[in-house]
Amino acid sequence: MADTKKPRVHVFTLVYGEAFIDKLCNFSLPSLFQVGNIPALLDRFEVTIRLYTMSDSHVYLDRSIKKWVARQYPDQPAMRDRALSMLKVKARDVVGKTADLARADMATHGNALRRKWQGFCLLEEIKACLAEDAIMIQSTADFVFGDSTLFNLAHTAHEHSASVAALILRVDEGKFVSALTGQSWPIDNARLATLALESLHSSSAELVRGGTRNFAIFAGNEIIPLTPRLFSVTYGVPTVFATRFRPTDAALFRFYADLRPWDAVWTQKLIAERRFMCLGSSDLGFCAELTPTEKGARMHKAALYDEVSEFLTPGEHPSLHLPHQADVMRNFGICLRTDRDVTLVPNS
């Protein structure tokens, strides 16, 4: 008798603290459960949403999820039960010692603890995916996916046994939440792209081509308006959202012991091994990342650009972001389409 077991998909999320848990329930979960995302995946895949949290956030997360599911399916007890069965909360705490860092710098100590915890949870999830031959989809509390994005990511990763990247733009959290008011789910990729471009975070807005300073040299990314509804986004390293791991991936993340290789060293490894694919259009996949207004404001890029501009060749757009400078890296261009006219004004 033929084996009819469905392939597995794990949606991997790290979330802790009441603010991030609230964000998860208000934005991320509604986007994940749009009709073209997890509900569409269920026809072909066995889906589990694996929520890693810290022990002191476990109770609040569990209670918040149950409240959200009740609001999402008020008159559909079968759907409530199905959703709750997919949402698996895993409470984990940091292991090992980093107390020596606390004596010198509490902030450094806190960052070290968070990175260690994140790496610990990711490695556990990689091992689970390898054991179950599951595709992992990376999500966070501040990711908002367009409708159909998850299905396209998982389907591509499954069909090609690849790691699949898609377009993500940072949006100003306050502006985006305001723009989202009055919108009803599902929100397709073109509408989400419109909302994102109209509420770009300052770190993304400064990448719009045409300003007096080319800030794209610091990140390798650039947003190029083509028409009022069509844009080209060039990337040094697109973000991987869906992946089928190999044992050597587990070894790499165990070696670095945190998440930072995800958009750098690991992506280089994927490209070198010909396991990397990128969805070339926002119609296939798009994600908005909610970012607080003040995040990324510490670096005075205008002054830095003026200081180094004399060393730059006019017309060229090199990346000074050193992790991108590897032989296996190349630039990627992704088409971004909106559902209404958007005018982007370059930073001065």
N, C-alpha and C positions, 0 to 999 in steps of 0.2 A: 504494500500500500504506500502511495506517495506521501512524503512528508509535507504537511501543509502548515507547518509552524511558521509564523510571521517573523521576519527579521526584526531586531530590536533597535530602538532609539532611546537614548538617555538624554534628557535635557538637564544640563548641569548648571546649577546656580549656587553662588556663594552669597549669603545674606545674613546680616546680624545687626542688632541695634534697631530700636523702634522706628527711627526715621527711614532707614532703608527697607524695613519690612513694610511700612506704610506705602512706600514708593512701589515696592513689588506688587502689592495688592491693588493699587490705584492705576498703575500703568503697564507694568510688565505682564502680569497674568492676563489682563484683558486682551493684550495683543497676542499672547501665546494661544489663547483659546478662541481667536477669531476663526470663522468657519473654514478658511483656507489654510489654516495652520495645523494645530494639533487635531481638531476634528477630521480634517482631510487626511492626515497621516494615519489615523486609526483604521482606515480601510485597508492599508497595506502593511502597517508596522505595529508592533507592540510597543507602546510608548510609556515611559516612566519619567516623571519630573522629580529629579533628585536635588533636594534643597539642603545644602550643608550650612549649618549654623553653629554658633557657640552655645554652650550649655545655658548661659544666663539669658539667652534670647529664645530658647526652645519653646517655653510656654507661650510667650507673646506671639511667636510665629505660628504655632499650631492653632491658637485661638483666632488669629487674624485670617488664616487660610480658610478655616471653617466658616467664618463670617462672610468672606468673599464668595465662597462657593454657594452659600445660601442666598446671597444677593444675585448671583449670576443665574441661578436656576431656581427661582422661588416656587414654581409650580411643577417642577420636573424632578421628582425624587430619584428616579432612575439615573438621570444625568448627574445629579448631586453625588450619588454613590459612586458613579463611574469616575467623576473628576477627583473625588477624595481618594479613590483607590490608586490613582496615578501619582498623586502628590505625596512623595516620601520624604519626611523630614529626618535628617541625620545630624544629631548633636555631636560635635567634636570639639576638643580643646587642644591647645598647643602642647606638644610633648618636647622634652629636652630642656636645656638650660640656656637662657639668654640674660640671666640676672646681672651679669657683669656689665652689660651695656647700660643698665639703668643707673648705675652709680655715676656715670659720666654725663648721660644725656637722656632724660625721660622720653623725649620725642623720638630719639633714635631707637630707644628700647621698644616703644610702642610700634614703630614701623617694622622693626625686626620681628616682633611677635606676630603682627598681621601677615607679613610675607611668609613667615614660617608656617603659619596656620593655613594660608591659601595654598602653598605648595603641598602641604600634607594632605589636604582635601583633594586637590587635583590628582595627586599620585594615587590615592585610594580609588578615585573615579576611573582613572586610566586602567588600573588593574581590574576593576569591575567590568569595564568595556571589553578588555582583552579576554576575560574569562567567559563573557556572554556573547562575544562577537557582535558587540553593539556599536552603532554609530553614536558618537557624542555630539550634541549641539550645545555650544556655549551660549549661555544667556546670563544676564545679571539683572539686579533690581532696577537699574536705570536704562535698560535696553527696551525700546519700543519697536517691534517688528511690523512691517507692512503685511497685509493679508496675502497669503500664498507663499510668503518668503520661506517659512520653515519647511513646507512641503518641497519646494524646489531645491533647497539646500540638502535635505535628507535624501531625496530621490537621486540627485546628482552624485552625492557621496556613495550611495548604495550601488548605483549602476556602474560607477567607474572605480570603486574602491579607492577613492581619493579624499583629500582634504580640500574643502571648498570655501572660498572667500567670497565676500559680498561687500557692497558699499555701505559704509557707516559714516555719519556726520555728527559731530558734536553740536548740540543745540543748547541755547540758553534756557535753563530749566524754567525760570519764571515766565519768559516770553512764550515758550512752547506750551506750557500748561494753560496759559491764557488763551492761546490760539486753539488749543484742543477743546476748550469749553464750548459746548454746543454741538460738537462733532459726535456722531454716533458710530459705534462699532458695527460692522467691520470698516476699517480704513485701508483702502488699497494703497499700493506702493506710490502711485502718482500723486494721490492726495497727501500721503505722508511726506513725500518729497517736497511738495509745496509748503506744507507747514514747517518743515525743517529749514528750508532756504529762507523763509520769512522770519525765522527766529534763530539764525545761526549764532552760536557762541562766538565770542570775540576771537578765540584761537582758530576758529574755522573761517570767520569773516575776513581775517587778514590774509587768507590764502586766495582770495578772489583776484584774478589777473587784472592788471590795469592800474594798480596803485603806483605811487611814486617810488615805493620800496617793494622789492620782490621778497616778501617774507617766506615764500615757498622754499627758499634755499635752506631753511632751518629744519624742514620736515620732509622734503621730497614730495610734498603733496601740493596740488594746485587746482582751483576751481575756475573753469574757463566758460563764460557764457557764450553760447553759439546762437541761440534764438531765445525769445522770451520764455519758451517752454522746454528748451533743450540745453543741457549743460554737459561739459566734459570734465570729469574729475580724474586727474592723474595721481597715481599712488606710487610711493617707493615700496611700501609693504602693505598690501591689503590685509584686512583682518580675517582670519579663518574662523568660521562659525560652526561648520560641520566637518567631522573627521572620523576616519576609521584608523585607529592606532595600530602601531606595530610595537613589538617589545622594545626596540631600540628607542622609541619615543619615551617610554617609561624610564629607560636608563638616562636619557638626556634631562628630563625634568627632575629625576632624583639627584643628578649631578648638580644642577643649579638650585634646587630646593625651593623655588618660588615660581610665580607666574611670569616674570619678566621676559623669559625667552620666547613667549608665545608669539609676539609680533616681530621677532628679530632672528635669533639663532635658530629656533625651531622652524620658522618659515623658510630660512635658507636651506635647512636640511630637507624639507619637503620638496623644494624646487630642484635641488641637486639630485634627489631620488625620483624625480618625475612623478610625484604624487600630489602635485598642487594644481588646483583648478580655480578659476575666478569667474563668477557670474558677471558678464560684461555689460549688463543693463540693469537699471533700477527696476524695470518692469519685472524682472525675475527675482530680485532680492534687494531689500533695502532696510536699513536699521537707523533709527535716531537714538543718540546717546544723551540722556538728560545730564546736563553739566551745570553745577552752580555758577552763577555769574562771576564770582571772585576766583574760581579755580583757574590756574594758569596765568594769573595776572602779575606774578612776581617778576617775570623776566621782562626787562625793558628792551624789547626787540627793535624798536625804532633806533635807539641809540646804538645798539649792537650792530645793526645793519649799516648805519652810517660809518661806524668804525672799520668795518671790513669791506665796504663797497669798493674801495680803491683796488682791491685784489681780485675783483670779479670781472669777467669778460662780458661786456654788454651783449645782450641777446641770448646768452646761455643761462640755463636754469639748473646749476649743479646742486646736489644735496650736500649740506655740511653735517648732516646727521650721520655720524660715523658708523653706527651699526648697519646702515644700509649699504656701506661700501664693501661689498663682497662680490666675487666673480659670479656667484650663482644668482645674484639679484638682478632684476631688470625692472623697468618702469611699466606700470599697468595703466590703461585708460579705460574708464567706465562711463557709459552714457547715463545721464540722470535726466529723467523726464517728469515734468510737473503736469498738473491738470488745469492750471491757469497761469496767466502771464506773471512772471516774477522778475523784478528788476533788482539786480545786485549792484551795490555801489562799492567800488574798491576802497580800501582804507588809504588814507594819504600817506 
